[in-house]
Amino acid sequence: MLINDFLSAFLIGLLGAGHCIGMCSGIASALSFSINPDQKNGLLSLLLYNLGRITSYSVAGFIFAASSSVLIVWMGGKESLIYLRIFAAIMMLLLAFYIARLWNGLIIVERAGQFLWQFIKPLAQYFLPLKHPALAFPLGFFWGWLPCGLVYSSLVWAISTANGLNGLVIMLGFGLGTLPAMMLVGSLSHKLKNILNKKWFRYGSGLILALFAFQTIYIALIQLH
């Protein structure tokens, strides 16, 4: 079960790579050249930044999923968990429309996250400009809380498991799925972005996520009866 969740979350991260490049490629490119003239330091900074970002996703997945288990018990147990999974599937369906660029409703969710981000952003900016590669890790950890519909959709899925370990695994898999695209900078990232922006890729990715969402809803509805 954990392996399936990990692989599914990893796939979501891969399919959402175009959004990640659009959101974070600027700071990733800056980091890769921030410690010049030593190119190795620049790549190390980029790697540590992304590891910090993935760590923040994993920590959030653990904390929120573990907390939801307590809430589920308080709200009535199994039935409440099923409704939470249906909500997670709906969020995944919205994400499918978002990635396919058929509807941008998740932007509303991102705007809601701005409230928390206004408190975290100064902590992230404290590490800029980067003075040492090691400081890229805490920068990535705080920057991982940047409001993002892609992250929020995956996090809701993690929360719906009502299990801290499951939540951590899902968000770890999602974060690692975004890693290949985020490690590409400069001309390579532009080439990848051009591919990810192709209609066939966007529609294909959206279809895969939509099928996953419908499968989750179907299983949850069966469990209700």
C-alpha positions in Angstrom: 0.0 0.0 0.0 2.8 2.4 0.9 4.7 1.6 -2.2 1.6 2.2 -4.4 1.0 5.5 -2.7 4.6 6.5 -3.1 4.6 5.7 -6.8 1.3 7.4 -7.4 2.5 10.5 -5.7 5.8 10.4 -7.6 3.8 10.3 -10.8 1.8 13.3 -9.8 5.1 15.2 -9.1 6.4 14.2 -12.6 3.2 15.2 -14.3 3.1 18.6 -12.5 6.7 19.4 -13.4 5.6 22.2 -15.8 3.9 24.0 -12.9 7.0 23.5 -10.7 9.3 25.0 -13.3 7.0 28.0 -13.6 6.8 28.6 -9.9 10.4 27.9 -8.8 12.7 27.9 -11.8 13.8 31.5 -11.1 15.2 30.8 -7.7 16.6 27.5 -8.8 18.5 29.1 -11.6 19.8 31.8 -9.3 21.0 29.2 -6.8 22.8 27.2 -9.4 25.0 30.3 -10.2 25.0 32.0 -6.8 28.3 30.6 -5.6 30.2 31.1 -8.8 32.9 30.8 -10.0 32.8 27.3 -8.5 30.1 25.5 -10.5 30.2 22.5 -8.2 29.1 24.7 -5.3 26.2 26.0 -7.5 25.0 22.5 -8.2 25.4 21.6 -4.5 23.3 24.6 -3.6 20.6 23.6 -6.0 20.5 20.0 -4.7 20.4 21.1 -1.1 17.6 23.6 -1.9 15.5 20.9 -3.4 16.2 18.5 -0.6 15.1 21.2 1.8 11.9 21.7 -0.2 11.1 18.0 -0.3 11.8 17.7 3.4 9.2 20.5 4.1 6.6 18.6 2.0 7.4 15.4 3.9 7.1 17.1 7.3 3.9 18.7 6.4 2.5 15.4 5.1 3.4 13.7 8.4 2.1 16.5 10.7 -1.2 17.1 8.9 -2.0 13.4 8.3 -1.2 12.5 11.9 -3.4 15.3 13.1 -6.3 14.3 10.8 -6.3 10.8 12.5 -7.2 12.5 15.8 -9.8 14.6 14.0 -11.4 11.6 12.3 -11.9 9.8 15.6 -13.5 12.9 17.0 -15.8 13.3 14.0 -17.0 9.8 13.9 -14.4 7.4 12.6 -14.5 5.5 9.3 -17.3 7.3 7.6 -15.7 10.7 8.1 -12.4 9.2 6.7 -14.3 8.1 3.5 -15.7 11.6 3.0 -12.3 13.1 3.5 -11.0 10.7 0.7 -13.8 11.8 -1.6 -12.8 15.4 -0.9 -9.1 14.5 -1.7 -10.3 12.9 -5.0 -12.2 16.1 -5.9 -9.1 18.1 -5.3 -7.2 15.7 -7.5 -9.8 16.2 -10.2 -9.4 20.0 -9.9 -5.7 19.5 -10.2 -6.3 17.5 -13.4 -8.2 20.5 -14.9 -5.5 22.8 -13.6 -2.6 20.9 -15.3 -4.5 20.5 -18.5 -5.3 24.3 -18.3 -9.0 23.7 -18.7 -9.8 25.5 -15.5 -7.6 27.5 -13.1 -9.8 27.2 -10.0 -6.9 26.0 -7.8 -5.5 29.5 -8.0 -8.2 30.4 -5.4 -6.6 27.8 -3.1 -3.2 29.2 -3.7 -4.4 32.7 -2.7 -5.8 31.3 0.5 -2.3 30.0 1.3 -0.9 33.5 1.1 -2.0 34.2 4.7 0.5 31.6 6.1 3.1 32.5 3.5 3.3 36.1 4.7 4.8 34.8 8.0 7.1 32.3 6.4 8.4 34.4 3.5 10.6 36.6 5.7 12.3 33.5 7.1 13.1 32.2 3.6 14.3 35.6 2.4 16.7 35.8 5.4 19.0 33.3 3.6 19.1 35.4 0.4 21.5 36.1 -1.1 23.0 32.7 -0.4 26.4 33.0 1.2 27.2 29.2 1.6 25.8 26.1 -0.1 24.7 24.6 3.2 22.3 27.5 3.7 20.4 26.3 0.6 18.8 23.5 2.7 17.0 25.8 5.2 16.1 28.1 2.3 14.5 25.3 0.5 12.7 24.1 3.6 11.0 27.5 4.1 10.4 28.0 0.4 8.6 24.7 0.3 5.7 26.4 2.0 5.2 28.7 -1.0 1.4 28.6 -1.8 1.0 26.0 -4.6 -2.2 24.3 -5.8 -0.2 21.3 -6.9 1.3 20.8 -3.4 -2.0 21.5 -1.7 -3.8 18.9 -3.7 -1.2 16.2 -2.9 -1.3 17.3 0.8 -5.1 16.9 1.0 -4.6 13.3 -0.4 -1.9 12.8 2.3 -4.3 14.1 5.0 -7.1 11.8 3.8 -4.9 8.7 4.8 -5.2 9.8 8.5 -1.8 8.2 9.1 1.4 10.1 9.7 3.6 7.6 8.0 1.4 7.4 4.9 1.2 11.2 4.7 5.0 11.4 4.9 5.5 8.8 2.2 3.0 10.5 -0.2 4.5 13.9 0.1 8.1 12.4 -0.1 7.1 10.6 -3.3 5.5 13.8 -4.7 8.5 15.9 -3.9 10.9 13.4 -5.5 8.7 13.4 -8.6 9.3 17.1 -8.9 13.1 16.8 -8.4 14.2 15.9 -12.0 12.6 19.0 -13.5 13.8 21.3 -10.7 17.4 20.1 -11.1 17.4 21.2 -14.7 18.3 24.9 -15.1 19.1 27.2 -18.0 18.4 26.1 -21.5 17.6 22.5 -20.4 14.7 23.7 -18.2 13.4 25.9 -21.1 13.4 22.9 -23.4 11.7 20.7 -20.9 9.1 23.4 -20.2 8.4 23.6 -23.9 7.7 19.9 -24.0 5.5 20.1 -20.8 3.5 22.9 -22.3 2.5 20.8 -25.4 -1.2 20.2 -25.5 -0.8 16.4 -25.8 1.3 16.3 -22.6 -1.0 18.6 -20.6 -4.2 16.8 -21.7 -2.6 13.4 -21.2 -1.4 14.3 -17.7 -4.8 15.7 -16.9 -6.5 12.6 -18.1 -4.3 10.3 -16.0 -4.9 12.4 -12.8 -8.7 12.5 -13.6 -8.8 8.7 -13.9 -7.0 8.4 -10.6 -9.5 10.8 -9.0 -12.5 8.9 -10.4 -11.0 5.6 -9.2 -10.6 7.0 -5.7 -14.2 8.3 -5.6 -15.5 5.0 -6.9 -13.7 3.0 -4.2 -14.8 5.5 -1.5 -18.5 5.3 -2.6 -18.4 1.5 -2.5 -17.0 1.7 1.1 -20.0 3.8 2.1 -22.4 1.1 1.2 
